[in-house]
């Protein structure tokens, strides 16, 4: 798995570095810590220092001296690359990558571009409070990244133990990658999985034999020893349900191109969900 | 004289994994055999050696960890790559202690596993 961790110098980024380290180390992932500077003329040393500090915390958060990542004994230098600057880390055979990168340009656009160009599977971004504002950025930066990134995005809000993942998983179209991302999240948190099924006046909603498709998803998880169950929600009540359920656990919403949830949710649901959710939100693609 | 193709065995109880990997690896010139049942794969590795084995961890019957031990005891030079949807530090460490070449958590892009296979191939040819 490849993870892109977008950060700046604010608390909502710094406070989730240990959680990002936990996710990365447990999934044995290659990770890039990315920040963005506006000017392309010269490396912003303050931003470089912030990345170095975040990396130190990242490595010290992992038991066993940062393994499987390589901890250099000297501060990391940066070299210019086409998209900005990249840390020159040393390496050790068998270690996973923990890269530092600084891109230049518009923050939202550059995070999205890096996610796409680097073929990442997951973007992690912090948004610790409803009024969280990325420094010098629009209020809704995490929302915009979550809406536009080509891969899944985990917006980490409050850090607290989570025993439940609430999955809005489109039973007829969900991608294998999304099912797998849920598996990893459930494993990491040792959580139960509540799967949301939609009902309308004619029963369960969706294309084809929805009942069988939902049973397939449930069987997929129970066969893998995940404690999962289905909760039915009326289509009209979905938005209210989602904002209320976000108090109980991490919300995972599949928003792939063919997602029924993406069609049913009002246009700005992702924004509202991230803004109002009291827990972390995983947008699956 | 022709170069012998690098042989790859893929074992995953989810057919979609092999369906995705096999054509991509064959296009890169690998000889690929796929299995969804661990006991069938076990029978096959007793019949012939593979250069590289890619195996899931959590499966009915023989687990990926047990399968890897069987592979290594039968053919120590085979490089084993673990792929899993349920990754933990403990399972990764256990895998490496048993001689795994690399450990990948799902989901992963084809490019990522292709790089790992290439490195495993280079090692197996040394």
Interface residues (C-beta under 8 A of the other chain):
Chain A: X1 X2 X25 X26 X27 X28 X29 X30 X63 X68 X94 X119 X121 X176 X177 X179 X180 X181 X183 X184 X187 X188 X224 X225
Chain B: X14 X16 X17 X20 X58 X85 X86 X87 X88 X89 X92 X96 X103 X104 X105 X106 X107 X108 X109 X111 X112
